[in-house]
Amino acid sequence: MSMCNEMSGINKETDESNFFVRFFKYFIPWKGDSAGEIVRKVIFVGSIVLFASSLNDLTSFLETDKETLEYSAQIQSLEPDFEDELTYGGGAAVDNGGTSAPTMEKRVVQDWAKSLIKRNKEVVGWIKIPGFLNSEGKEYINFPVVQHEDNDYYLTHNIDGQPYESGSIYADYVVPIDEKGQPDDIIIYGHHMRKLGTSFTHLAEYKGGVELLKKCPIIEFNTIYETGQEYVIIGCFVGAINEDQDNDHLFDYWRYRNFNNTDRTFTKWIQNVEKASWYSCDVQCDDDDDYITLSTCSNEVADMRWVIVAKKLDSDDDKDAIIASYKEKKDKDIYFPQVWINAWGNQKKYLGWSY
């Protein structure tokens, strides 16, 4: 009896002193476990495996984000020096079929663009919003603009032709930007990448109020045939892309490339821009002016777009007066597509640039 008690004490002490044995017996199925204990331990082990797998996926995701941001910064570092360059006019407009109108002289590629074209022959310009800065003091929007034979390729590829989640900033393909001319309104597309913040994501900040518009009202956009071109923002609005989103009253802004069509006239276009814009301004717009339209996703409602329209400044425009005239429009004076009204009512809504 005494020997049995003595050995019992020794075995107990030995077992309790071995941490690893106790650890594994608590978490790993062990001989003598009840059915309930085995189930508990199997679930625990499965959870650990799932957690490890998720952690690996998260690490890969963060690493991909890091690479994307680094590449975006690399591309932005290619910003040309536009000073001391010759400047040519916008050139003749081209019809929707892509046939060039006659011009007095062939447009010449500027020196600043040649290194970019060498890297990618589909580069057609550079876009920048000066003063719209991140925490490092660099512009959010400062990219080359490319143009492919369709509007799909650069949704998923960078300017080096590699698969790239953020895509590229690209011009609508239907009317080419070339030595013969360019469209009256160049539609320029870019992704909204939410928290990643690349591409056209930060254009959403123009939903936040008129103060940013007053601070950053100018878009610098030069095709490869010109330099020193400034566009002043004249409209910011949410747009539907399908007729059933707005009771069959669709403003298909992306199809207004040239204002020489009986169905898509300049008058109809500018009226729709003014009607839908969240802001108003005093600016003279004519059908012989040049325009750009920036288009990205608007995530407050599925399958909608956030659109910014700008007019190229000319010698007759008083830039300071236009900027001073910016005003926030009352919600009741803004045209919202029906799908937006269904979600938010007839009012502006901004959920943050990363939404």
Buried (B, 14 or more C-beta within 10 A) or exposed (E): EEEEEEEEEEEEEEEEEEEEEEEEBEEEBEEEBEEEBEEBBEEBEEEEEEEEEEEEEEEEEEEEBEEBBEBBEEBBEBBBEBEEBEEBBBBBBBBBEBEBEEBEEEBEEBBBBEEBBEBBEBBBBBBBBEEBEEEEEEBBBBBBBBBBEEBEBBBBBBBEEEEBBBBBBBBBBBBBBBBBBBBBBBBBBBBBBBEBBBBBBBBBBBBEBBEBBBEBBBBBBBBBBBBEBBBBBBBBBBBBBEEEBBEEEBBBBBBBBBBBBEEBBBEBBBEBBBEBBBBBBEBEBEBEBBBBBBBBBBBBBEEBBBBBBBBBBEEEBEEEEBBEBBEEBEBEEBBBBBBBBEEBEEEBBBEEBBB
